[in-house]
Amino acid sequence: MQFSARIRYSIRALIYLARRGETRPVTCEEISREENISRDFLERLLNKLKHEGLVKSIRGRRGGYLLSRPPQDITLEEVLRASGESLELSTCSDGIKGCPRRDSCLAFPFWRELREKFRLWLKEITLGDLISEDKNIRR
């Protein structure tokens, strides 16, 4: 499985905001420069993340973006869902619109269980975990 640029850059931008804390709003330009993400692409991502309730924006001369909640309250599952990308590991893991052979496929239970474990793991990991000094996110 490979995550899209949208997911990777969303995570990087949110980690940047999480590390900055609530001290002051951070501009799109600053995040773009520090994380080496195209400003236009990042602006679209931040607007999507704002619409999904993960960030808030402050207008004005000293405006910018802040996390909408503490980092320990934002899960990676929320981030991936907010990016608009599918969380399916394979078309085989999606029991609703997946492979028409799923009822006779011996591998289908494996894909289904892998999908569920992956989703549970994403629900356990927070932005706070990613920026913590511990760095041990294995659960």
ABEGO torsion letter per residue (X at the ends): XBBBAAAAAAAAAAAAAAAAEAABBBBAAAAAAAAGBBAAAAAAAAAAAAAAGABBBBBEAABEBBBABBAAABBAAAAAAAAGBBABABAAABAAABBAAAAABAAAAAAAAAAAAAAAAAAABBAAAAABAAGBABX
